[in-house]
């Protein structure tokens, strides 16, 4: 006898397999969605933490910006003071040079044969006008000035005979070039010892 199974076993097995597959698919989807949700929560927590850190750092930066602004102001003041000190030093050294130049001209000028009428200094040039007894004494005066450590050259600008109180005298103008004077020479003339 042949038995025929009229129950749809294949179809039942197929339905059971399909149910298992759908269940596995739904379960895996739930697991994946759960993992994605956890990852999103973790990322949100990290973002919140980083935003809090950024806010804290910006607050600190604001505090430091005030300090940096003060430092910039102080640095600008320091630079201005340094510039003022440099100007003072320059003026002091130039005044020393001017005093030395006047002293050198006064010491080099013979009082009995040459009389100065005017003296003008502009930068590294000194202009003298005066009266001399004769050309020889004027030439000696020019040589004396150029032998000085303060003057490099003495050029005769103009020279003319003038009549003063019945005597024929030589009117002249000289242009002197001032040369750089060593600091030691200025200090030694002042008596400063370092």
Beta strands, then each sheet from edge to edge (+ up, - down):
strand 1: 114-122
strand 2: 125-132
strand 3: 151-164
strand 4: 167-178
sheet 1: 1+ 2- 4+ 3-
end
